[in-house]
């Protein structure tokens, strides 16, 4: 039919939401026009009249320009059913042009076409999990307990929020309330109101109350949320580290105003459901949504409680949120504390503490050990198996997959061609055992990858399919090849062969590298932090242009009783720091670099060590701008480690532009003298 073909041409470059909206509008307009044409001709509307009405609309490409462009980068995630429907994207839009009605939708044209925070905080674009976990220093402690306040199961969530409010640790809590079990995002500022929100909901909910809390002027909040929402909110917390830039500014020149998220309380979740469908299924089972007292999910059944009686409904009958099939997280593993009923006795809540902030729940309720971890693992496994089945199904049907979980792992990044590279953190000083190299070769051959050797002595495997990331990383880790050294953290230490392998070397570079790696490996930093070790003042590894650089030094002195002025030391000195006067050699210490060559060249052993140790450089960098670090002499490896540790602490304190401000820039802005004075105060011993 010509009308359909015409509308398809007009809307072909629009998003699906806009296509439907414009198609309905055009069809109505064309049919109204056809009625008018037929009426003027005093005839009935037929195909010829409709074709005439279409012709009067003009060329489809011209008409398409009359509609605002609503291209949205997240559309592919939403349309492919990858979307978790967490609502994070709608919360952080600084122009308020995203709405959430069962799914996120663009209401009007975006000047960035969605190339902004909405895309970058989406947990289905990337999880950001590895970077987040190393920054929060995640752990896992399992307990069970119950609060004194009435709530779902043990009421632990309600009790914890009550404690946080009463202790003034938060100004409010963002929770999910309900209107006859339809989730509503709420702000709770008093302990008395908590009980009204204490029921567990199993349908799609949003987070719009977080933005409302910002408008109200709340400064600190706790948020109770599902695993997917926790993931999005964690990405929001660490946005500059993950996105490599500051928050997106709206048309007002300001980012969206939201409170500081102090506590993330995650809920256990196997899946969530469509509210309308759930209401329909309940009606088919003679249950009115408004009569339900409580919901629970156990063993593949939705447990519905009405008038104290339990009714079981097969979960397979209820429409699952499509994005849940792509979820790997049962127990909100990025939350400060995760809470659910699985694994604990009836009437109690299982509590998983993951961060230092999560420890605060111990002051709210009495916790006991003895959680049935097997039950928790069973549901973790169930969710992971469902995820793998869905990935396989999509693979077989050539459907879109974002491979968001790639960022769960260290050293994994996306290439320009859509495949991934996996970086293996360089072994100390770049030394590998033959079997380790063979393993790299075997992996490359099996997964059809290319091998690149980086300038820091690390192996990279390029061209890895997103389907193989987990398998490759796991295999490499099992043989001691740790992936990593990618992103804002302490990178693999660069080093020359050292005195054991080079005639000019003065220090054991491999040994020092091992100590540095043991202390600082993958330590999170505001921006990448590079360390280099050179065995001598030749500085083959360019330590002076690293964030922290080390080279060995040995300064000589003359034993006048042994020296006969033969001049051999002067001949080998590359910087001409030695003069012979009579039968004695003299060293100009303003020129001498401490290479120690004269010590080893004297035929009479008349050159002796006056001072030895390390030259340590702080604040160097290469790249767009070359900066040489500030140098200082250090005697021991322990001192070197202590100074670098203090540098990292002061850098973390003062850096205010994560992923943009290298150490050299921070030192320049703060002032080198002030920065280094604080470093000295922080050095142990």
C-alpha positions as CSV (number, residue, x, y, z in Angstrom):
1,X,0.0,0.0,0.0
2,X,1.4,3.4,-1.0
3,X,0.5,5.1,2.2
4,X,2.6,2.6,4.2
5,X,5.6,2.8,1.8
6,X,5.5,6.6,2.0
7,X,5.4,6.7,5.8
8,X,8.3,4.1,6.0
9,X,10.4,6.4,3.8
10,X,9.6,9.4,5.9
11,X,10.5,7.6,9.2
12,X,13.2,5.2,8.2
13,X,16.0,7.1,10.0
14,X,14.0,7.7,13.2
15,X,14.1,5.8,16.4
16,X,11.4,3.2,16.9
17,X,9.5,5.4,19.4
18,X,9.6,8.4,17.1
19,X,8.7,6.2,14.1
20,X,5.5,5.1,15.8
21,X,4.6,8.6,16.9
22,X,5.2,10.2,13.5
23,X,3.6,7.3,11.6
24,X,0.4,7.6,13.6
25,X,0.4,11.4,13.0
26,X,1.1,11.1,9.3
27,X,-1.5,8.4,8.7
28,X,-4.2,10.4,10.4
29,X,-3.2,13.5,8.4
30,X,-3.2,11.6,5.1
31,X,-6.6,10.0,5.7
32,X,-8.1,13.4,6.8
33,X,-6.7,14.9,3.6
34,X,-8.2,12.0,1.5
35,X,-11.6,12.6,3.2
36,X,-11.4,16.3,2.3
37,X,-10.4,15.6,-1.4
38,X,-13.2,13.0,-1.7
39,X,-15.7,15.4,-0.2
40,X,-14.7,18.2,-2.7
41,X,-15.1,15.8,-5.6
42,X,-18.3,14.3,-4.1
43,X,-17.0,10.8,-4.3
44,X,-16.0,8.0,-1.9
45,X,-12.5,7.6,-0.6
46,X,-10.7,5.0,-2.7
47,X,-7.0,4.0,-3.3
48,X,-6.7,6.7,-6.0
49,X,-7.8,9.4,-3.6
50,X,-5.4,8.2,-0.9
51,X,-2.6,8.2,-3.5
52,X,-3.5,11.8,-4.4
53,X,-3.4,12.8,-0.7
54,X,0.0,11.1,-0.4
55,X,1.3,13.0,-3.4
56,X,0.2,16.3,-1.9
57,X,2.4,15.7,1.1
58,X,5.5,16.2,-1.0
59,X,8.8,14.2,-1.2
60,X,9.3,12.0,1.8
61,X,12.9,13.2,2.4
62,X,11.7,16.8,2.5
63,X,8.9,15.9,5.0
64,X,11.3,14.0,7.2
65,X,13.3,17.2,7.8
66,X,10.2,18.8,9.3
67,X,10.5,16.4,12.3
68,X,13.1,17.0,15.0
69,X,15.8,14.4,15.0
70,X,15.6,12.1,18.0
71,X,18.6,9.9,17.4
72,X,19.6,8.3,20.7
73,X,22.8,6.4,21.2
74,X,21.1,4.1,23.8
75,X,18.4,3.2,21.4
76,X,20.2,0.0,20.4
77,X,20.5,-1.1,24.0
78,X,16.8,-0.5,24.6
79,X,15.5,-1.9,21.3
80,X,17.6,-5.0,21.5
81,X,16.1,-5.8,25.0
82,X,19.5,-5.4,26.6
83,X,18.1,-2.6,28.7
84,X,17.9,-3.4,32.4
85,X,15.2,-0.8,32.9
86,X,17.0,0.5,35.9
87,X,16.1,4.2,35.1
88,X,19.6,5.6,35.8
89,X,19.8,7.3,32.4
90,X,16.6,9.3,33.0
91,X,17.9,10.5,36.4
92,X,21.1,12.1,35.2
93,X,19.9,13.8,32.0
94,X,20.7,17.5,32.6
95,X,18.1,18.6,30.1
96,X,15.2,16.5,31.4
97,X,14.4,15.1,28.0
98,X,14.2,11.5,29.0
99,X,11.1,9.8,30.4
100,X,10.6,6.4,31.9
101,X,7.3,4.6,31.2
102,X,8.2,1.0,31.5
103,X,11.4,1.8,29.5
104,X,13.5,4.9,29.0
105,X,12.4,7.1,26.1
106,X,13.7,10.3,24.5
107,X,11.0,12.9,24.6
108,X,12.6,15.5,22.3
109,X,15.8,16.1,20.2
110,X,19.1,15.6,22.1
111,X,21.8,18.0,20.9
112,X,24.3,15.1,21.5
113,X,22.2,12.4,20.0
114,X,22.6,10.6,23.4
115,X,26.4,10.7,23.3
116,X,26.5,11.8,27.0
117,X,26.0,10.7,30.6
118,X,22.9,8.6,29.8
119,X,25.0,6.3,27.7
120,X,28.1,6.4,29.9
121,X,26.3,5.4,33.2
122,X,24.2,2.7,31.6
123,X,25.1,-0.7,33.2
124,X,24.3,-2.5,30.0
125,X,26.9,-0.5,28.1
126,X,29.7,-1.4,30.5
127,X,29.6,-2.5,34.2
128,X,32.8,-0.6,35.2
129,X,33.0,-3.3,37.9
130,X,36.7,-3.8,38.0
131,X,37.6,-0.1,38.5
132,X,34.8,0.3,41.0
133,X,35.8,-2.7,43.0
134,X,39.4,-1.8,43.4
135,X,38.4,1.8,44.5
136,X,36.0,0.5,47.1
137,X,38.2,-2.3,48.2
138,X,35.4,-4.8,48.1
139,X,35.1,-7.8,50.3
140,X,32.3,-10.3,51.2
141,X,31.1,-11.0,54.8
142,X,27.9,-12.9,55.2
143,X,25.6,-12.7,58.3
144,X,21.9,-12.9,59.1
145,X,19.9,-10.8,61.4
146,X,16.6,-8.9,61.9
147,X,15.6,-5.5,63.0
148,X,13.2,-4.3,65.6
149,X,11.2,-2.5,63.0
150,X,8.5,-4.3,61.0
151,X,9.6,-5.0,57.5
152,X,9.9,-7.7,54.8
153,X,11.4,-10.9,56.2
154,X,13.8,-9.7,59.0
155,X,13.2,-6.0,58.4
156,X,17.0,-5.4,58.1
157,X,16.7,-2.7,55.4
158,X,14.1,-0.7,57.4
159,X,16.2,-1.0,60.6
160,X,19.4,0.1,58.8
161,X,17.7,3.1,57.2
162,X,16.1,4.1,60.5
163,X,19.6,4.0,62.1
164,X,21.1,6.1,59.4
165,X,18.4,8.7,59.7
166,X,18.5,8.8,63.5
167,X,22.3,9.1,63.5
168,X,22.1,12.0,61.0
169,X,24.4,10.1,58.6
170,X,21.9,10.8,55.8
171,X,19.3,13.5,55.1
172,X,17.0,11.1,53.4
173,X,16.6,7.7,51.9
174,X,15.5,6.9,48.3
175,X,13.3,3.9,48.5
176,X,10.5,2.2,46.4
177,X,7.1,2.8,47.8
178,X,3.9,1.6,46.0
179,X,0.4,2.4,45.0
180,X,-1.3,-1.0,45.2
181,X,2.1,-2.6,44.6
182,X,2.9,-0.4,41.6
183,X,6.4,0.8,42.4
184,X,6.8,4.5,43.1
185,X,10.1,6.2,43.8
186,X,10.0,8.0,47.2
187,X,12.1,10.1,49.5
188,X,11.9,9.2,53.2
189,X,13.2,11.6,55.7
190,X,11.7,10.2,58.9
191,X,11.9,6.8,60.6
192,X,8.1,6.7,61.0
193,X,7.6,6.8,57.3
194,X,9.9,3.8,56.6
195,X,7.4,1.2,57.6
196,X,5.1,2.3,54.8
197,X,7.8,1.4,52.2
198,X,9.1,-1.9,53.7
199,X,7.4,-4.4,51.4
200,X,9.4,-6.1,48.6
201,X,8.2,-5.2,45.0
202,X,9.0,-7.4,42.1
203,X,8.1,-5.1,39.2
204,X,10.0,-2.5,37.3
205,X,10.8,0.7,39.3
206,X,12.6,4.0,38.7
207,X,14.9,6.3,40.6
208,X,13.3,9.7,39.8
209,X,13.2,10.5,43.6
210,X,17.0,10.9,43.5
211,X,16.7,13.9,41.2
212,X,13.8,15.3,43.4
213,X,16.0,15.0,46.4
214,X,18.6,17.2,44.8
215,X,15.9,19.8,43.9
216,X,14.8,19.7,47.6
217,X,18.4,20.5,48.7
218,X,19.2,17.1,50.4
219,X,22.9,16.6,50.5
220,X,23.4,13.0,51.6
221,X,21.2,10.0,50.9
222,X,21.1,6.3,51.1
223,X,19.5,4.4,48.2
224,X,17.7,1.0,48.3
225,X,17.8,-0.5,44.9
226,X,18.0,-3.6,42.7
227,X,21.3,-5.0,41.4
228,X,21.0,-3.3,38.0
229,X,20.2,0.0,39.7
230,X,23.1,-0.4,42.1
231,X,25.4,-0.9,39.1
232,X,24.2,2.3,37.4
233,X,24.5,4.3,40.6
234,X,28.0,3.1,41.3
235,X,29.0,4.2,37.8
236,X,27.5,7.5,38.6
237,X,29.6,7.7,41.8
238,X,32.8,7.0,39.9
239,X,31.7,8.7,36.7
240,X,34.9,10.8,36.0
241,X,37.1,7.7,36.4
242,X,35.0,5.6,34.1
243,X,34.0,8.2,31.5
244,X,37.3,10.1,31.6
245,X,35.6,13.5,31.8
246,X,33.4,15.6,34.1
247,X,29.6,15.4,34.3
248,X,27.6,16.5,31.3
249,X,26.4,20.1,31.4
250,X,22.9,20.9,30.4
251,X,21.6,23.9,28.5
252,X,21.8,25.9,31.7
253,X,25.5,25.2,31.9
254,X,25.1,23.0,34.9
255,X,25.0,19.3,35.5
256,X,21.9,17.6,37.0
257,X,21.7,18.3,40.7
258,X,21.6,15.2,42.8
259,X,22.6,14.5,46.5
260,X,25.8,12.7,47.4
261,X,25.1,9.0,47.6
262,X,26.5,7.9,50.9
263,X,25.1,4.3,51.2
264,X,24.0,1.9,48.5
265,X,21.8,-0.9,49.9
266,X,21.3,-3.6,47.4
267,X,18.5,-6.2,47.3
268,X,18.6,-9.8,46.2
269,X,16.9,-10.2,42.8
270,X,16.4,-13.1,40.4
271,X,14.1,-11.1,38.0
272,X,11.5,-8.3,37.9
273,X,8.2,-8.3,36.1
274,X,5.9,-6.1,34.1
275,X,3.3,-4.6,36.5
276,X,0.4,-4.8,34.0
277,X,1.1,-8.4,33.2
278,X,1.6,-9.3,36.8
279,X,-1.8,-7.7,37.7
280,X,-3.4,-9.7,34.9
281,X,-2.0,-13.0,36.0
282,X,-3.1,-12.4,39.6
283,X,-6.6,-11.6,38.4
284,X,-6.6,-14.9,36.5
285,X,-5.8,-16.5,39.9
286,X,-8.7,-14.6,41.6
287,X,-6.3,-12.3,43.4
288,X,-6.8,-8.5,43.3
289,X,-3.5,-6.6,43.4
290,X,-4.9,-4.2,46.1
291,X,-5.6,-7.1,48.4
292,X,-2.1,-8.5,48.4
293,X,-0.3,-8.2,51.8
294,X,3.1,-9.5,50.7
295,X,5.0,-11.0,47.8
296,X,8.0,-13.3,47.9
297,X,9.9,-15.4,45.3
298,X,11.1,-18.9,46.2
299,X,11.9,-22.0,44.1
300,X,10.4,-20.8,40.8
301,X,7.2,-19.6,42.5
302,X,5.7,-16.2,43.2
303,X,4.3,-16.5,46.7
304,X,1.4,-14.2,47.2
305,X,-0.1,-13.6,50.6
306,X,-3.8,-12.5,51.0
307,X,-5.5,-12.5,54.4
308,X,-2.6,-14.4,55.8
309,X,-3.0,-17.2,53.3
310,X,-0.2,-18.1,50.8
311,X,-0.9,-18.7,47.1
312,X,1.7,-20.0,44.7
313,X,1.9,-18.9,41.1
314,X,4.4,-20.4,38.6
315,X,6.8,-17.6,37.7
316,X,6.9,-18.9,34.1
317,X,3.4,-17.5,33.7
318,X,4.5,-14.0,34.5
319,X,6.1,-11.8,31.9
320,X,9.8,-11.4,32.8
321,X,11.5,-8.0,32.1
322,X,13.4,-9.0,28.9
323,X,16.6,-7.3,30.1
324,X,16.7,-9.5,33.2
325,X,17.8,-12.4,31.0
326,X,21.1,-10.5,30.4
327,X,21.7,-9.9,34.1
328,X,24.5,-11.8,35.9
329,X,24.0,-10.3,39.4
330,X,21.7,-11.9,41.9
331,X,22.9,-10.2,45.2
332,X,23.8,-6.7,44.2
333,X,27.5,-7.3,44.3
334,X,28.4,-3.6,43.9
335,X,26.3,-2.4,46.9
336,X,27.8,-1.4,50.3
337,X,25.6,-3.9,51.9
338,X,23.3,-6.5,50.2
339,X,20.1,-7.8,51.9
340,X,17.7,-10.6,51.1
341,X,16.0,-13.6,52.6
342,X,17.9,-16.4,50.8
343,X,20.2,-18.4,53.1
344,X,18.9,-17.2,56.4
345,X,16.3,-18.7,58.8
346,X,12.6,-17.7,58.5
347,X,12.0,-14.2,59.8
348,X,15.6,-13.2,59.3
349,X,17.5,-11.3,56.5
350,X,20.7,-12.4,55.0
351,X,23.2,-9.5,55.1
352,X,26.3,-9.3,52.9
353,X,28.7,-6.6,53.9
354,X,31.0,-5.5,51.0
355,X,32.6,-2.2,51.9
356,X,33.8,-0.1,54.8
357,X,30.5,1.9,54.7
358,X,28.6,-1.3,54.7
359,X,30.1,-2.1,58.2
360,X,27.7,0.6,59.6
361,X,24.8,-1.9,59.5
362,X,26.5,-3.7,62.5
363,X,25.6,-0.7,64.6
364,X,21.9,-1.0,63.5
365,X,21.1,-4.6,64.0
366,X,22.6,-7.6,65.7
367,X,24.3,-9.9,63.1
368,X,25.0,-13.6,63.4
369,X,27.2,-15.9,61.4
370,X,25.9,-19.1,59.8
371,X,24.3,-18.1,56.5
372,X,23.6,-21.0,54.2
373,X,26.0,-20.0,51.5
374,X,24.9,-23.0,49.4
375,X,21.4,-21.5,48.9
376,X,22.9,-18.1,47.9
377,X,25.3,-19.7,45.5
378,X,22.5,-21.8,44.0
379,X,20.6,-18.6,43.0
380,X,23.8,-16.9,41.8
381,X,24.3,-19.9,39.6
382,X,20.7,-19.9,38.4
383,X,21.0,-16.4,37.3
384,X,24.4,-16.9,35.6
385,X,23.1,-20.0,33.7
386,X,20.1,-18.1,32.5
387,X,22.5,-15.3,31.3
388,X,24.7,-17.7,29.4
389,X,21.7,-19.3,27.8
390,X,20.5,-15.9,26.6
391,X,24.0,-15.0,25.3
392,X,24.1,-18.2,23.4
393,X,20.7,-17.7,21.9
394,X,21.6,-14.2,20.8
395,X,24.8,-15.5,19.3
396,X,23.0,-18.1,17.3
397,X,20.4,-15.6,16.1
398,X,23.0,-12.9,15.4
399,X,21.3,-10.5,17.8
400,X,22.9,-7.5,19.3
401,X,25.0,-8.0,22.5
402,X,26.9,-5.1,24.2
403,X,29.3,-7.4,26.2
404,X,28.9,-5.0,29.1
405,X,30.5,-7.5,31.4
406,X,33.9,-7.1,29.7
407,X,34.7,-4.3,32.2
408,X,34.2,-6.8,35.0
409,X,37.8,-7.9,34.3
410,X,41.2,-6.1,34.6
411,X,43.1,-5.2,31.5
412,X,40.2,-5.6,29.0
413,X,39.3,-2.9,26.5
414,X,37.4,-2.6,23.3
415,X,39.1,-2.1,20.0
416,X,38.0,0.1,17.1
417,X,36.8,-3.0,15.2
418,X,34.4,-4.1,18.0
419,X,36.6,-6.9,19.3
420,X,38.6,-6.7,22.5
421,X,42.2,-6.7,23.6
422,X,43.4,-8.2,26.9
423,X,46.5,-6.9,28.5
424,X,48.6,-9.1,30.6
425,X,50.3,-7.2,33.4
426,X,54.1,-7.2,32.7
427,X,56.1,-9.5,35.0
428,X,58.7,-7.8,37.1
429,X,61.3,-6.2,34.9
430,X,59.7,-7.9,31.9
431,X,61.0,-11.4,32.6
432,X,58.9,-14.4,31.6
433,X,59.3,-18.2,32.0
434,X,59.2,-20.2,28.7
435,X,56.0,-21.9,29.8
436,X,54.3,-18.5,30.3
437,X,55.3,-17.4,26.8
438,X,54.0,-20.8,25.4
439,X,50.7,-20.2,27.2
440,X,50.3,-16.8,25.6
441,X,51.0,-18.4,22.2
442,X,48.6,-21.2,22.8
443,X,45.8,-18.8,23.8
444,X,46.5,-16.6,20.8
445,X,46.3,-19.6,18.5
446,X,43.1,-21.0,20.1
447,X,41.2,-17.7,20.0
448,X,42.6,-16.4,16.7
449,X,44.3,-13.4,18.4
450,X,47.2,-11.2,17.5
451,X,50.0,-10.6,20.0
452,X,51.5,-7.2,20.7
453,X,54.4,-6.6,23.1
454,X,54.0,-3.2,24.8
455,X,56.7,-0.8,25.5
456,X,56.4,-1.7,29.2
457,X,57.1,-5.4,28.6
458,X,53.5,-6.6,28.7
459,X,51.8,-8.9,26.3
460,X,48.5,-7.9,24.7
461,X,46.1,-10.3,22.9
462,X,44.2,-8.4,20.2
463,X,41.1,-9.4,18.3
464,X,39.4,-11.4,21.2
465,X,35.7,-11.9,20.7
466,X,33.4,-10.6,23.4
467,X,32.1,-14.2,23.8
468,X,35.6,-15.4,24.8
469,X,36.7,-12.7,27.3
470,X,35.8,-14.6,30.5
471,X,37.3,-17.8,29.3
472,X,40.6,-16.2,28.2
473,X,41.0,-14.1,31.4
474,X,40.3,-17.1,33.6
475,X,42.8,-19.3,31.7
476,X,45.5,-16.7,31.9
477,X,45.0,-16.1,35.6
478,X,45.2,-19.8,36.3
479,X,48.8,-19.9,35.1
480,X,49.8,-16.8,37.0
481,X,49.4,-14.3,34.1
482,X,47.5,-11.5,35.7
483,X,45.5,-9.3,33.4
484,X,45.5,-5.5,34.2
485,X,47.7,-2.4,33.9
486,X,44.9,-0.6,32.1
487,X,43.1,2.6,33.3
488,X,43.6,5.0,36.2
489,X,45.9,2.9,38.3
490,X,49.5,2.1,39.0
491,X,50.7,0.6,35.7
492,X,53.2,-2.3,35.4
493,X,56.7,-1.2,36.4
494,X,59.2,-0.6,33.5
495,X,62.7,-1.8,34.2
496,X,66.0,-2.5,32.5
497,X,67.9,-5.9,33.0
498,X,69.9,-4.5,36.0
499,X,73.2,-5.4,37.5
500,X,72.7,-9.2,37.2
501,X,72.5,-8.9,33.4
502,X,74.1,-5.6,32.4
503,X,77.7,-4.6,33.0
504,X,76.7,-1.1,33.7
505,X,74.0,-1.9,36.2
506,X,74.4,-0.8,39.8
507,X,71.1,-2.2,41.3
508,X,69.0,-5.3,41.2
509,X,66.1,-3.9,39.1
510,X,64.1,-7.1,39.0
511,X,64.2,-7.4,42.8
512,X,63.1,-3.7,43.2
513,X,60.3,-4.3,40.6
514,X,59.0,-7.3,42.6
515,X,58.8,-5.1,45.7
516,X,57.0,-2.3,43.9
517,X,54.6,-4.7,42.3
518,X,53.8,-6.4,45.6
519,X,53.1,-3.0,47.2
520,X,51.4,-1.0,44.4
521,X,50.1,-3.5,41.8
522,X,46.8,-2.2,40.3
523,X,46.5,0.4,43.0
524,X,43.8,2.9,41.9
525,X,45.0,6.5,41.2
526,X,43.3,9.7,39.8
527,X,45.0,9.0,36.4
528,X,47.5,6.5,35.1
529,X,50.6,6.3,37.3
530,X,53.8,5.0,35.7
531,X,57.0,3.9,37.5
532,X,60.3,3.1,35.8
533,X,63.5,1.6,37.2
534,X,67.0,2.0,35.5
535,X,70.0,0.2,36.8
536,X,72.3,3.1,36.3
537,X,72.4,6.9,35.5
538,X,72.3,6.0,31.8
539,X,68.5,6.1,32.4
540,X,67.7,3.7,29.6
541,X,64.1,3.4,30.9
542,X,63.7,7.2,31.1
543,X,62.9,7.3,34.9
544,X,63.1,11.1,34.9
545,X,59.9,11.4,32.7
546,X,57.8,9.0,34.7
547,X,55.4,9.7,37.6
548,X,58.0,8.0,39.8
549,X,61.4,7.0,38.4
550,X,64.4,5.3,40.0
551,X,68.0,4.8,38.9
552,X,70.9,3.3,40.7
553,X,73.9,5.6,41.7
554,X,77.4,5.1,43.0
555,X,79.5,8.2,43.6
556,X,83.3,7.7,43.9
557,X,86.1,9.0,46.0
558,X,89.9,8.6,45.6
559,X,92.1,6.6,47.9
560,X,95.2,8.8,47.6
561,X,97.4,6.1,49.0
562,X,96.6,3.8,46.1
563,X,96.2,6.3,43.3
564,X,99.3,7.0,41.1
565,X,97.6,9.4,38.7
566,X,97.6,7.0,35.7
567,X,94.5,8.7,34.3
568,X,92.5,5.5,33.4
569,X,89.5,6.8,35.4
570,X,89.5,10.1,33.5
571,X,89.6,8.3,30.2
572,X,86.4,6.2,30.9
573,X,84.4,9.1,32.4
574,X,81.6,10.0,29.9
575,X,80.8,13.3,31.6
576,X,84.5,14.5,32.1
577,X,84.0,14.9,35.8
578,X,87.6,13.6,36.7
579,X,90.8,15.6,36.5
580,X,94.4,14.3,37.1
581,X,96.7,16.6,39.0
582,X,100.1,15.1,39.7
583,X,99.7,11.6,41.0
584,X,96.1,12.0,42.1
585,X,92.7,12.0,40.5
586,X,90.0,14.4,41.6
587,X,86.2,14.3,41.1
588,X,84.0,17.3,40.3
589,X,80.8,16.3,42.0
590,X,78.9,19.1,40.3
591,X,79.3,17.1,37.1
592,X,79.6,13.5,38.3
593,X,76.4,11.5,37.7
594,X,77.3,8.6,39.9
595,X,77.5,5.9,37.2
596,X,80.4,4.1,39.0
597,X,82.3,3.3,35.8
598,X,85.5,4.7,37.2
599,X,85.2,2.4,40.2
600,X,85.3,-0.6,38.0
601,X,87.9,0.7,35.6
602,X,90.7,1.7,38.1
603,X,93.6,-0.8,37.7
604,X,94.8,-0.1,41.3
605,X,91.5,-0.2,43.1
606,X,92.1,3.4,44.1
607,X,88.5,4.5,43.3
608,X,86.2,3.7,46.2
609,X,82.5,4.1,46.9
610,X,81.7,7.4,48.6
611,X,77.9,7.2,48.4
612,X,75.5,4.8,46.8
613,X,71.8,4.2,46.6
614,X,69.1,5.6,44.3
615,X,68.2,8.8,42.4
616,X,64.4,9.1,42.8
617,X,62.4,11.3,40.4
618,X,58.8,12.5,41.2
619,X,56.3,14.1,38.9
620,X,57.8,13.4,35.4
621,X,55.7,12.7,32.3
622,X,56.0,12.2,28.6
623,X,53.3,12.5,25.9
624,X,51.8,15.8,24.8
625,X,54.0,17.7,27.3
626,X,57.4,16.5,28.4
627,X,58.1,17.2,32.1
628,X,61.2,16.1,34.0
629,X,60.5,15.0,37.6
630,X,62.0,16.5,40.7
631,X,65.0,14.5,41.8
632,X,66.2,13.5,45.2
633,X,68.8,11.0,46.5
634,X,67.5,8.0,48.5
635,X,69.6,5.4,50.3
636,X,67.4,2.3,50.6
637,X,64.6,0.5,48.8
638,X,62.4,0.9,51.9
639,X,62.7,4.7,51.6
640,X,61.9,4.5,47.9
641,X,58.7,2.6,48.6
642,X,57.7,4.9,51.5
643,X,58.1,8.0,49.4
644,X,56.2,6.6,46.4
645,X,53.4,5.6,48.8
646,X,53.3,9.1,50.3
647,X,53.3,10.6,46.7
648,X,50.3,8.5,45.8
649,X,48.4,9.6,49.0
650,X,49.1,13.3,48.4
651,X,48.3,13.0,44.7
652,X,44.9,11.3,45.6
653,X,44.3,14.2,48.1
654,X,44.8,17.0,45.6
655,X,43.9,15.7,42.2
656,X,40.6,17.2,41.3
657,X,40.2,16.1,37.7
658,X,40.3,12.3,37.5
659,X,41.5,10.9,34.2
660,X,42.6,14.3,33.1
661,X,45.3,15.5,35.6
662,X,48.6,13.6,35.7
663,X,50.7,13.9,38.8
664,X,52.9,16.5,37.1
665,X,49.9,18.8,36.5
666,X,48.7,18.3,40.1
667,X,52.1,19.3,41.5
668,X,52.3,22.3,39.2
669,X,48.8,23.5,40.3
670,X,49.3,22.9,44.0
671,X,52.9,24.0,44.0
672,X,55.9,21.7,43.9
673,X,57.2,22.9,47.3
674,X,53.9,22.4,49.1
675,X,53.3,19.1,47.4
676,X,56.7,17.6,48.3
677,X,56.6,19.0,51.8
678,X,53.4,17.0,52.4
679,X,55.1,14.0,50.8
680,X,57.9,14.3,53.3
681,X,55.5,14.5,56.2
682,X,53.8,11.3,55.0
683,X,57.1,9.3,54.7
684,X,57.4,6.6,57.5
685,X,60.4,6.6,59.6
